[in-house]
Amino acid sequence: MNTASSSPTPLAGKVAFVTGGSRGIGAAIVRRLSREGAQVAFTYARSADTAQALVAEIAAAGGKALALQNDGADAVALQAAVDEAARLLGRIDILVNSAGVLRMGPLEGFSLADLDETLAVNVRAVFVATQAAARHMPDGGRVVTIGSINAERMPQAGGSVYAMSKAAIVGLTRGLARDLGPRGITVNNVQPGPTGTDMNPADGPYAGGMHGLMAIPRHAHADEVAGMVAYLVGPEAGMVTGASLSIDGGYGA
């Protein structure tokens, strides 16, 4: 994966594993990587019907996808899902850590259970999946985590724990880039700003306030985030590693 390519399917022959791939940004990434030629295994937490519909959609377009149910907070189950995908598809060339949770609330009432879940899914699971995938990944592989611009800017009260979890990804990405660099494996962090998903709809009650903080006053489309991921996992990004790249319409500018 270290040479440039103008092929419409630059990921042909590659195997990708995407956590949290059944909805929102994760589903857009699954579709994009499949369209570029990769076989894609992805995890989902709850909705089997939604996950299987995505598998069927990709199959109808001539691709191959595999859905595996997994709760990202369960480290043992996540390791098993990575191992199962590698067993069924042969290896893992690309890992995208997209699963995440958003828990917000005032400091005085924020529960330790919500703190623990946030760290388990948003931070520990990234480490667990990367450690597990690296065992199956050939030299020249790719790791991308979906972080958040809130690692750099949290403009309202109640988001301290979420911001902490995403800031942790910045440091983890840099460290993992050093760990895996000798094998030519790149590790990067994509930091979306407001993006139109079920979790953060473009017409939601907080959208106007978010747009007021942006240079380009609109929500991103999930496909735009997927496009940045596709570049980072593709053949032209072999020297991009340890980076945190924002796609936020100037939210953090």
C-alpha positions in Angstrom: 0.0 0.0 0.0 2.9 2.4 -0.6 2.4 3.4 -4.2 0.0 5.9 -5.8 -2.9 4.6 -7.8 -5.5 6.2 -10.1 -7.6 3.1 -10.1 -11.3 3.5 -9.4 -10.8 0.6 -7.0 -7.6 1.4 -5.2 -8.4 -1.0 -2.3 -9.1 -4.0 -4.5 -7.8 -7.1 -2.7 -7.7 -5.4 0.7 -9.7 -6.4 3.8 -11.0 -3.7 6.2 -12.5 -4.0 9.7 -14.7 -1.1 10.8 -16.1 -0.8 14.3 -19.5 0.8 14.7 -20.1 0.4 11.0 -23.9 0.0 10.7 -24.9 3.6 11.1 -23.9 7.2 10.6 -20.2 7.9 9.8 -19.3 4.2 10.2 -21.8 3.1 7.6 -20.6 5.8 5.2 -17.1 4.5 5.7 -18.1 0.9 5.1 -19.9 1.9 1.8 -16.9 4.0 0.7 -14.3 1.3 1.3 -16.4 -1.3 -0.3 -16.9 0.9 -3.4 -13.1 1.3 -3.6 -12.7 -2.5 -3.7 -12.2 -3.7 -0.2 -13.9 -6.5 1.5 -15.3 -5.0 4.7 -16.2 -6.6 8.1 -17.9 -4.3 10.5 -19.3 -4.4 14.0 -22.7 -3.2 15.2 -24.0 -3.0 18.8 -27.7 -3.5 18.6 -29.7 -3.3 15.4 -29.2 -6.5 13.5 -31.7 -5.5 10.8 -29.9 -2.3 10.0 -26.5 -4.1 9.8 -27.9 -6.9 7.6 -29.5 -4.4 5.3 -26.1 -2.7 4.8 -24.6 -6.1 4.0 -27.3 -6.8 1.5 -26.8 -3.3 -0.1 -23.1 -3.9 -0.6 -23.7 -7.4 -2.0 -26.2 -5.9 -4.5 -23.5 -3.5 -5.6 -21.1 -6.4 -6.2 -19.1 -6.1 -2.9 -18.6 -8.3 0.1 -19.4 -7.3 3.7 -19.6 -9.1 6.9 -21.6 -7.9 10.0 -20.5 -8.9 13.5 -22.4 -8.0 16.6 -20.2 -6.5 19.3 -20.4 -4.2 22.3 -17.2 -2.1 22.1 -17.1 -1.9 25.9 -16.5 -5.7 26.0 -12.7 -6.0 25.3 -12.8 -9.8 25.1 -15.7 -9.8 22.6 -14.0 -7.1 20.5 -10.8 -9.1 20.3 -12.8 -12.2 19.2 -14.6 -10.2 16.5 -11.3 -9.0 15.1 -10.0 -12.6 15.1 -13.2 -13.9 13.5 -13.1 -11.4 10.7 -9.4 -12.2 10.0 -10.2 -15.9 10.0 -13.2 -15.5 7.6 -11.6 -13.0 5.3 -7.9 -14.0 5.5 -6.3 -11.0 7.1 -6.9 -7.4 8.0 -5.2 -4.7 6.0 -7.2 -1.7 7.3 -8.7 -1.0 10.7 -11.1 1.9 11.2 -12.1 2.6 14.8 -15.5 4.3 14.3 -17.6 3.1 17.3 -18.2 5.7 19.9 -20.6 7.0 22.6 -21.6 10.5 23.5 -22.4 11.1 27.2 -22.9 14.7 28.3 -24.1 16.2 31.5 -23.3 18.6 34.3 -20.3 17.8 36.4 -22.1 17.5 39.6 -24.5 14.8 38.3 -22.2 12.9 35.9 -22.1 9.3 36.9 -19.1 7.1 37.2 -20.9 4.5 35.0 -21.1 7.0 32.2 -17.5 8.0 32.7 -16.4 4.3 32.6 -18.5 3.5 29.5 -17.1 6.6 27.7 -13.6 5.5 28.3 -14.3 1.9 27.6 -15.8 2.5 24.2 -14.0 5.7 23.0 -10.5 4.9 24.2 -9.9 1.4 25.5 -11.7 -0.2 22.5 -9.5 1.7 20.1 -6.4 0.2 21.8 -7.9 -3.3 22.0 -9.0 -3.3 18.3 -5.7 -1.9 17.2 -3.7 -4.4 19.2 -5.8 -7.3 17.9 -5.8 -6.2 14.3 -2.1 -5.6 14.2 -1.6 -9.3 14.8 -3.3 -10.0 11.5 -2.1 -7.0 9.5 0.7 -7.2 7.0 3.3 -4.5 6.7 2.0 -1.4 5.1 -1.4 -1.6 6.7 -3.6 1.3 7.8 -5.3 2.3 11.1 -7.7 5.2 11.4 -9.7 6.3 14.4 -12.7 8.6 14.2 -12.0 11.2 17.0 -13.7 14.6 17.3 -12.9 18.3 17.0 -14.1 18.4 20.6 -10.6 17.2 21.5 -9.5 20.7 20.7 -12.6 22.8 21.3 -15.5 22.1 23.7 -17.5 25.3 23.6 -20.3 24.4 26.1 -20.6 23.0 29.5 -21.3 19.3 30.1 -18.8 17.8 27.6 -15.7 17.4 29.7 -15.7 13.6 29.7 -16.4 13.3 26.0 -13.7 15.9 25.2 -11.2 14.0 27.4 -11.9 10.7 25.6 -11.3 12.3 22.2 -8.2 14.1 23.4 -6.8 10.8 24.6 -7.1 9.5 21.0 -4.7 12.2 19.9 -2.0 10.9 22.2 -2.8 7.3 21.5 -2.6 7.9 17.8 0.9 9.4 18.1 2.1 6.6 20.3 0.7 3.9 18.0 2.2 5.5 15.0 5.6 5.0 16.7 4.8 1.5 17.7 3.7 0.4 14.2 5.8 2.6 12.0 8.7 0.1 11.7 6.2 -2.1 9.9 5.1 0.6 7.5 1.7 0.7 9.2 0.2 4.2 9.4 -2.0 5.4 12.3 -4.1 8.5 12.0 -7.0 10.3 13.8 -9.8 12.0 11.9 -11.6 14.7 13.8 -15.0 15.5 12.5 -16.9 18.6 13.6 -20.7 18.7 13.5 -21.8 15.9 11.1 -25.3 15.0 10.1 -26.1 11.6 11.8 -28.8 10.3 14.1 -26.7 11.4 17.0 -26.3 14.9 15.7 -28.9 15.8 13.1 -28.3 18.8 10.8 -31.7 20.1 11.8 -31.5 19.4 15.5 -32.1 21.8 18.3 -28.3 22.6 18.7 -27.4 22.9 15.1 -27.8 26.7 14.9 -25.4 27.3 17.8 -22.9 24.9 16.2 -23.1 26.6 12.9 -22.5 30.0 14.5 -19.0 28.7 15.5 -18.0 27.5 12.1 -16.4 29.2 9.1 -18.5 27.0 6.8 -21.9 27.1 8.6 -23.3 23.7 8.0 -23.1 20.1 9.2 -20.7 17.9 7.3 -22.1 14.9 5.4 -21.0 11.5 6.6 -19.7 10.8 3.1 -17.3 13.8 3.4 -15.7 12.2 6.5 -15.6 8.8 4.7 -13.7 10.5 1.9 -10.9 11.6 4.2 -10.8 8.1 5.7 -10.5 6.6 2.2 -7.5 8.8 1.4 -5.8 7.9 4.6 -6.2 4.1 4.0 -5.4 4.3 0.3 -2.1 4.0 -1.6 -1.3 7.7 -1.7 -1.1 8.2 2.1 1.9 6.1 3.0 3.7 9.0 4.7 0.8 10.3 6.7 1.0 8.9 10.2 0.6 10.1 13.8 -1.7 12.9 12.5 -4.9 14.3 13.8 -6.8 15.7 10.8 -9.8 17.9 11.3 -12.8 17.9 9.0 -14.9 20.5 10.8 -15.9 23.4 8.6 -13.6 25.6 10.7 -15.3 24.8 14.0 -11.9 24.7 15.7 -10.3 27.5 13.7 
